[in-house]
Amino acid sequence: MSLRIRVAQVDDSEEMRDCSLRAAPNAPPHSIDRFKLILSAWPGLSWVAANDKDEIVGTCLVRLKEEVKNATHAHVSFLFVLTEYQGQGVGRRLLTTSLQSARAQYNVSEVTLHVRTSNAPAIALYTSLKFYTTKMKPRHYDDGGDAFAMNLLLGNDVDT
């Protein structure tokens, strides 16, 4: 079974949201409007993994941080991979492709994200890509779950 990593389009919003619900069924649902807003505002930053039937099996949704005037900071809003595709490097491919795109298209120099403190596989992925923890955010998620805030400084070469 081969997977194709491709740029996410606004038309992918519903399927991306469905993928996130299947990948994290206990997480609060995200609105399709949020996906559409991010995809239309920052084209080329978000990517999906699609199987042979062009079904989305993973998604990485990235946006620029509005509060940064020079627009060189990005935030990974979501990274989801369906359970049956986890452990195969799909999340890594999605994230590294998004980081390379952010650097090339928007001259992004810093990337932030939040990850549940209980999500050891995701934390391992992020630290392997040189993200570092900046702080712990108690009760960050709607369900009361704690998060680590993580950052990555991008050089001229995104060697992830």
Secondary structure by P-SEA (a helix, b strand, c coil): cbbbbbbbcccaaaaaaaaaaaaccccccccaaaaaaaaaaccccbbbbbcccccccbbbbbbcccccccccccccccccccccccccaaaaaaaaaaaaaaaaaccccbbbbcccccaaaaaaaaaaaccccccccccccccbbbbbbbbbbbcccccc
